[in-house]
Amino acid sequence: MPDDQYRISEFKKVLRRNAGEGVVDLDKNYLHKFNVQIHRLEDVLRNSKRSEPPNRWSYHRIGMVSEGEGNVKTGIFSFRAKKNTLVVVPSRVISSSSNWAPDTKGYVLLFNMEFFLENNFSLQIIGNKKMLTPFVKPYIHLTDEQAEDVCRIFENILAEKKQQETVNNELIAVKIVELLILGERLFEQDQEQVSNQPLMESIRRFVDILDEYFSKEHSVKFYAEQLAMHPNHLNALIKKHTGLSAKESIQNRILLEIKHLLHSTKLSIKQISDQMGFRDPNYFNTFFKRAEKLSPGNYRSSFD
């Protein structure tokens, strides 16, 4: 069985087998690890109930609907994905879908930070993309011309992936970066049309403060004080909008930076621990291992 067909088949089995959990944790239940995958949406939907139970994964997922339509929920957002809809499911955000039309076509791209680190791309290339955070509306409806540009990039990635050569990974990474740059521009244009509600302003301020202080301040209380609100209110506000609590958002940002430092610098584990504001190196190791199921040292050696 071809690798892509096998992965899709195993993905469906995991979702069916664990659907009763409420939210399927694919990091725990899907055993076939990878750094990047791309599939045609019609291949994923074929021989299925044309639905996907609530699930979360540590991969960023970008989908494009070129034909047909279906119901999608990601975080707190529920919407109808129809022709020319670009959808983003950031890492660990809960998503589900249902009622996909029989004629639905499109693309699904999955990738993680390790794919870029292994190909010597800077963390900032994807680390600063707002479309990959749970703080923005996760979908946009494109014009035919915009959709054509996006679909062309997906087709290029598919073509490179089919060659199954390691040397193509850099080209695939470049094409994903191109998709992210174009997507970021399209999402920003779409966001400009949304009224500047107080809720969105509070979330934007939280993101800005988090980017400035995450390496020094790890408590929800600190960020709540900066926003003049109670920590419980901030947790509830962020969770209601994104599906992740403020605490989870802070931890995810810290983890992203630790991965970058482990891969891209020669700093010792102790130096990274200090730089990231951990007073106790043992807690630093516990924090990382709880999230990645690997110690910082083993994570670093996995790139050697």
Phi, psi and omega in degrees: 000129180305151184303313182298316179296321180296315180298317180296317179299315180293323177300314180296319180298317181297317180296317180294316185292329186247011184301333181287353181287347185096298173231119181281121177270101184289336175298325182274325191258337179264112192270351185266093187284151179202170177250335178208140175213149173219137181220156170282137183300323181296329177290323179292322184278340184299138179057035176234176175279010180057038177209164182218119181293163179306132182208162174222153184209155180275004176269145166284140180234127177239125180239152178226124176263114181262337175213155177080197181192161179194164178272134181230141172230126176221124188062232179266359186268129173241132183202166176263114176274115183240189180307133178073027176261127175259127186237136177236128173244102181295161179310131173069006175277135182289133179220159175203166177207161182198167173054044176287133180293149182301333183268012185294134175223161178159210186217152173225122179244133178234137177203160176233176182297324183302326180300319180285321179296319180296334179258019172062036174264146180293144175305323186295340181300321178245341183295335182257013180275112182297331181294344179263010176253158180278015187262001180235160175301128192272017180208154174216147176263123186262158170285166178302320181293315178297317181297322179298319178296318180293315180297325179299319180293317177301317180297321178297320179294317177301317181297317179292321182294325182295335182286344173053039178244133182303325182298338181283349183300323178296319179294320177297317178300319179298318180293324177294319176300318177300318178297319181293319179295314178295316180298319180298319179296316181293320179293321179295319178297321180292319181295329180296338181273352180271136180298146184278078183286152178303324179300311181296324179295319178297319180292319178297320179295320177300315180298316180296316180293321178299316179299330182277325192242000189301332182281349181244324186243120184249355186265144175299326182303318181300312184291326177296320179296321179297331181261005179056048176217165179286143180306320180296323179292319179296315178303314181293320181298311182292318180294320180297323183276326190243342185090351176243140177288165175301320179299315179295322179296318178296313181297321179296321180292319178297315182298320179300317181290321179300316179301316179300314182293323179294323183274321194256357179230167176258015178300142177290164178302319180297317180296320178294318178302314179295315183297330182267010172082019177268118180284334182245112181302328179294321178292324176303312179297318180296316179302313183290316183294325179298324182276321189253352183062020177219149172287159177304320180296316180291325176298315179298315183292339180293345178268352183285000000 
